[in-house]
Amino acid sequence: MTRPAQTTHALNRVPIVVALLVALAIGVFALPVKQRCGAPGYTCATALDAQGYVHYYFELEPLGVYLAEIITGKDIHFGYESGDERVKVR
């Protein structure tokens, strides 16, 4: 004795599960990553300033953009924030 209602009910859940997985993936790729110098492999350190700090440009960008920059090897100018980071050198 088969119950077609159970099969139909299970099939109705598939779009919901797929939608949740897509939303989760978008959320993960939107997580912020702090990337020094704008892209992986770039250098941007300044010389020491009078107080003994080195300055670095940084971008706070989505994880998806960071991964795309690694794959392409180029800076993608899209991010949440950018600025200057100071690092004390001993």
C-alpha positions as CSV (number, residue, x, y, z in Angstrom):
1,M,0.0,0.0,0.0
2,T,1.7,3.2,-1.1
3,R,0.8,6.7,0.0
4,P,1.2,9.3,-2.7
5,A,0.5,12.1,-0.3
6,Q,3.8,11.4,1.5
7,T,5.8,11.5,-1.8
8,T,4.1,14.8,-2.7
9,H,4.8,16.2,0.7
10,A,8.5,15.3,0.5
11,L,8.7,16.9,-3.0
12,N,7.1,20.1,-1.6
13,R,10.1,20.5,0.8
14,V,12.8,20.4,-1.9
15,P,12.3,24.0,-3.0
16,I,12.4,25.2,0.6
17,V,15.6,23.3,1.3
18,V,17.2,24.6,-1.9
19,A,16.1,28.2,-1.1
20,L,17.6,27.9,2.4
21,L,20.9,26.5,1.0
22,V,21.1,29.4,-1.5
23,A,20.4,32.0,1.2
24,L,23.1,30.4,3.4
25,A,25.6,30.4,0.5
26,I,24.9,34.1,-0.2
27,G,25.3,34.9,3.5
28,V,28.7,33.1,3.7
29,F,29.9,34.9,0.5
30,A,28.8,38.2,2.0
31,L,30.9,37.8,5.2
32,P,33.4,40.6,5.6
33,V,37.1,39.9,5.1
34,K,39.8,42.5,5.9
35,Q,42.3,42.5,3.0
36,R,45.5,44.4,3.3
37,C,46.6,46.3,0.2
38,G,43.3,45.7,-1.6
39,A,44.0,42.3,-3.1
40,P,45.9,39.1,-2.3
41,G,49.6,39.4,-3.2
42,Y,49.7,43.2,-3.4
43,T,52.2,45.2,-1.4
44,C,51.5,48.7,-0.2
45,A,53.5,49.4,3.0
46,T,54.8,52.9,3.5
47,A,58.2,53.8,5.1
48,L,58.3,54.3,8.8
49,D,56.7,57.5,10.0
50,A,58.1,59.7,12.8
51,Q,56.2,57.7,15.5
52,G,57.5,54.3,14.2
53,Y,54.4,53.1,12.4
54,V,54.1,51.5,9.0
55,H,50.8,52.4,7.1
56,Y,48.9,49.9,5.0
57,Y,45.9,50.4,2.8
58,F,43.1,47.9,3.5
59,E,39.7,47.0,2.2
60,L,36.9,45.3,4.1
61,E,35.2,43.3,1.4
62,P,32.9,40.3,1.0
63,L,34.4,36.8,1.1
64,G,33.1,36.1,-2.4
65,V,35.0,39.1,-3.8
66,Y,38.1,38.0,-1.9
67,L,37.9,34.5,-3.4
68,A,37.3,36.0,-6.9
69,E,40.5,38.2,-6.4
70,I,42.5,35.1,-5.5
71,I,41.2,33.3,-8.6
72,T,41.7,36.2,-11.0
73,G,44.8,37.7,-9.4
74,K,43.3,41.2,-9.8
75,D,41.8,43.8,-7.5
76,I,38.1,44.0,-7.7
77,H,37.1,47.4,-6.5
78,F,34.0,46.4,-4.5
79,G,33.9,46.4,-0.7
80,Y,32.2,47.5,2.5
81,E,34.9,49.9,3.7
82,S,38.5,50.9,3.0
83,G,41.1,52.9,5.0
84,D,44.5,53.1,6.4
85,E,45.9,50.7,9.0
86,R,48.8,51.7,11.3
87,V,51.2,48.9,12.5
88,K,53.8,49.7,15.2
89,V,57.3,48.4,14.3
90,R,59.6,47.7,17.2
